[in-house]
Amino acid sequence: MSEDQGGFDQYLEPGLIVSVRAESKREVAAVVSAVVEDLISLEMVPNGSEPTFQEGEQVKLRYWDQDATAYHWSAEVGKLFPKQNLLTLSTEGAGVVQRRRSYRVMTPIPFSMTIIESAETELIGQHVPDLKTKNLSIDGLLFQSELQLKAKDKVGIDLNLAQELNAVGWVVRSEPQGAGVNLVAVMFLMLNKEEQRQLVQLIGELA
């Protein structure tokens, strides 16, 4: 893991999906709505039971890019706008960003997926078996699908291995590849310590 001095604006831009976690609270997804140096505005992705953040609270912000690099910031909650589901985060002075390049398993791994929440309401509840990963890392996975998934859709992932691993994630990118097929990137959220351990062990065994 490496550390650099850098504000949010050097790595993030409006429309990207990130995650936010406060101490002893679960990780939640958010969409970057605006960013200026060390100040960022986020729109929380509705999930029915979002944790309540407090002004002045310390949080961790995470972003996972298409190169399987995870970026981490420590930040402080600034202003809250509950009716708009918005909040602002800031870092003190020049922010410190931690970059961690995750090892990616390129071996196709079978998995199934259930659509939990989607902008396309007809997709909600749909179960898709017999999918295969294009790559897998501790932060998420990449796969192809004919479903018209969109950023901010929430999915359940079941990796079909000797020991089944269940995860919940958010679609962070969905790019058309032609012939009705999309390349979809999902960032894992809400993995507990045991699930993280299982995933690290799996990736180590396949490396």
C-alpha positions as CSV (number, residue, x, y, z in Angstrom):
1,M,0.0,0.0,0.0
2,S,1.3,3.5,-0.9
3,E,0.4,6.9,0.5
4,D,0.3,10.2,-1.5
5,Q,-0.7,13.7,-0.7
6,G,-3.8,14.5,-2.8
7,G,-7.2,16.0,-2.6
8,F,-10.4,14.2,-3.6
9,D,-10.3,16.0,-7.0
10,Q,-7.1,14.3,-8.1
11,Y,-8.9,10.9,-8.1
12,L,-12.6,11.4,-8.1
13,E,-15.2,13.0,-10.3
14,P,-19.0,13.4,-10.3
15,G,-20.9,10.3,-11.1
16,L,-18.4,7.8,-9.6
17,I,-19.6,5.3,-7.0
18,V,-17.7,5.2,-3.7
19,S,-18.4,3.7,-0.3
20,V,-18.5,5.3,3.1
21,R,-18.0,3.7,6.5
22,A,-18.0,5.1,10.0
23,E,-16.6,3.4,13.1
24,S,-18.9,0.5,14.1
25,K,-21.3,1.2,11.2
26,R,-21.7,-0.8,8.0
27,E,-20.3,0.3,4.7
28,V,-22.8,2.1,2.4
29,A,-22.6,3.2,-1.2
30,A,-22.8,6.8,-2.4
31,V,-22.5,8.7,-5.7
32,V,-20.0,11.6,-6.0
33,S,-22.1,14.7,-6.9
34,A,-19.4,17.4,-6.6
35,V,-15.7,17.5,-5.7
36,V,-13.3,20.4,-5.0
37,E,-9.8,19.6,-3.7
38,D,-10.4,18.4,-0.1
39,L,-14.2,18.8,-0.1
40,I,-16.6,16.3,-1.6
41,S,-20.4,16.1,-1.8
42,L,-22.0,12.7,-1.9
43,E,-25.5,11.5,-2.6
44,M,-26.2,8.4,-0.5
45,V,-27.6,5.4,-2.5
46,P,-31.0,4.5,-0.8
47,N,-30.9,1.1,0.9
48,G,-33.8,1.3,3.3
49,S,-31.7,1.3,6.5
50,E,-28.8,3.7,6.0
51,P,-26.7,4.4,9.1
52,T,-27.1,7.9,10.5
53,F,-24.0,10.0,10.1
54,Q,-23.2,12.9,12.4
55,E,-21.6,16.2,11.6
56,G,-17.9,16.0,12.7
57,E,-17.9,12.2,12.6
58,Q,-14.7,10.5,11.3
59,V,-15.3,8.2,8.3
60,K,-13.4,6.1,5.7
61,L,-14.1,6.7,2.0
62,R,-13.2,4.0,-0.5
63,Y,-13.1,4.0,-4.3
64,W,-12.2,1.0,-6.5
65,D,-11.1,1.7,-10.1
66,Q,-11.1,-0.5,-13.2
67,D,-7.4,-1.4,-12.7
68,A,-8.3,-3.0,-9.3
69,T,-6.7,-0.3,-7.4
70,A,-8.5,0.7,-4.2
71,Y,-8.2,4.3,-2.9
72,H,-8.8,5.1,0.8
73,W,-9.3,8.4,2.5
74,S,-9.9,9.3,6.1
75,A,-12.3,12.2,6.2
76,E,-14.7,14.1,8.4
77,V,-18.5,14.6,7.9
78,G,-19.2,18.2,7.2
79,K,-22.8,19.2,6.4
80,L,-25.8,16.9,6.3
81,F,-28.8,17.4,4.0
82,P,-31.2,14.6,5.0
83,K,-34.1,15.6,2.7
84,Q,-31.8,15.4,-0.3
85,N,-29.9,12.4,1.0
86,L,-26.7,14.4,0.7
87,L,-23.6,14.9,2.9
88,T,-20.3,16.5,2.5
89,L,-16.9,15.2,3.6
90,S,-13.6,17.0,4.1
91,T,-10.0,16.3,4.9
92,E,-7.7,18.6,6.9
93,G,-5.4,20.5,4.5
94,A,-3.8,18.3,1.9
95,G,-5.6,14.9,2.0
96,V,-3.6,11.7,2.3
97,V,-4.9,9.0,0.0
98,Q,-3.9,5.4,0.5
99,R,-3.6,3.3,-2.7
100,R,-3.7,-0.5,-2.7
101,R,-3.3,-2.5,-5.8
102,S,-5.4,-5.6,-5.4
103,Y,-4.3,-8.9,-6.9
104,R,-6.7,-10.0,-9.6
105,V,-7.6,-13.6,-10.3
106,M,-8.0,-13.9,-14.0
107,T,-9.2,-17.6,-13.9
108,P,-13.0,-17.6,-14.7
109,I,-14.9,-18.5,-11.5
110,P,-18.5,-19.6,-11.7
111,F,-21.0,-17.6,-9.7
112,S,-24.7,-16.7,-9.6
113,M,-26.3,-13.3,-9.1
114,T,-29.5,-12.0,-7.7
115,I,-30.7,-8.4,-8.5
116,I,-31.6,-6.8,-5.1
117,E,-32.2,-3.2,-6.3
118,S,-32.2,-1.7,-9.8
119,A,-33.2,1.3,-11.7
120,E,-34.9,-1.1,-14.1
121,T,-37.6,-2.4,-11.7
122,E,-38.4,-5.4,-13.8
123,L,-34.9,-6.8,-13.0
124,I,-35.5,-6.7,-9.2
125,G,-35.6,-10.2,-7.8
126,Q,-34.2,-11.8,-11.0
127,H,-31.7,-14.7,-10.3
128,V,-29.0,-15.3,-12.9
129,P,-27.1,-18.6,-12.6
130,D,-24.1,-19.8,-14.6
131,L,-22.2,-16.6,-14.8
132,K,-18.3,-16.5,-14.8
133,T,-16.0,-13.8,-13.6
134,K,-13.5,-12.2,-15.9
135,N,-11.5,-11.2,-12.9
136,L,-11.9,-11.2,-9.1
137,S,-10.2,-9.2,-6.4
138,I,-10.7,-8.5,-2.7
139,D,-12.6,-5.3,-3.7
140,G,-14.9,-6.7,-6.4
141,L,-15.4,-8.6,-9.6
142,L,-15.8,-8.0,-13.4
143,F,-18.1,-10.1,-15.6
144,Q,-20.1,-10.0,-18.8
145,S,-23.9,-10.0,-18.8
146,E,-26.8,-9.4,-21.2
147,L,-28.7,-7.8,-18.4
148,Q,-29.0,-4.0,-18.7
149,L,-27.5,-3.3,-15.3
150,K,-26.7,0.3,-14.3
151,A,-24.4,2.0,-11.9
152,K,-25.9,2.0,-8.4
153,D,-27.8,-1.3,-8.9
154,K,-27.4,-3.6,-5.9
155,V,-26.7,-7.3,-6.4
156,G,-26.1,-10.4,-4.4
157,I,-23.2,-12.5,-5.5
158,D,-22.8,-16.3,-4.7
159,L,-19.3,-17.6,-5.7
160,N,-19.8,-21.3,-6.5
161,L,-16.7,-22.9,-5.1
162,A,-15.9,-25.8,-2.7
163,Q,-17.0,-23.4,0.0
164,E,-19.7,-21.0,-1.2
165,L,-19.0,-17.3,-0.6
166,N,-21.9,-14.9,-0.5
167,A,-21.4,-11.1,-1.0
168,V,-23.4,-8.0,-1.6
169,G,-22.1,-5.3,-4.0
170,W,-23.0,-2.3,-6.0
171,V,-22.6,-1.9,-9.8
172,V,-20.0,0.8,-10.3
173,R,-19.7,0.5,-14.1
174,S,-21.6,-1.1,-16.9
175,E,-20.1,-0.7,-20.4
176,P,-21.6,-2.0,-23.7
177,Q,-19.4,-4.5,-25.4
178,G,-21.6,-5.1,-28.5
179,A,-24.1,-7.8,-29.4
180,G,-26.2,-6.8,-26.4
181,V,-23.5,-7.7,-23.9
182,N,-22.3,-5.4,-21.1
183,L,-19.0,-5.5,-19.1
184,V,-20.1,-5.0,-15.5
185,A,-17.9,-4.1,-12.5
186,V,-19.3,-4.7,-9.0
187,M,-17.7,-3.4,-5.8
188,F,-18.2,-5.5,-2.8
189,L,-19.8,-3.9,0.2
190,M,-20.7,-5.0,3.7
191,L,-18.3,-8.0,3.8
192,N,-17.8,-9.0,7.5
193,K,-14.3,-10.0,8.7
194,E,-15.0,-13.8,8.1
195,E,-16.1,-13.1,4.6
196,Q,-13.1,-11.0,3.9
197,R,-10.9,-13.8,5.3
198,Q,-12.5,-16.3,3.0
199,L,-12.1,-14.1,0.0
200,V,-8.4,-13.4,0.7
201,Q,-7.9,-17.2,1.2
202,L,-9.7,-18.0,-2.1
203,I,-7.6,-15.4,-4.0
204,G,-4.4,-16.8,-2.5
205,E,-5.3,-20.3,-3.5
206,L,-6.0,-19.3,-7.1
207,A,-3.0,-17.0,-7.4
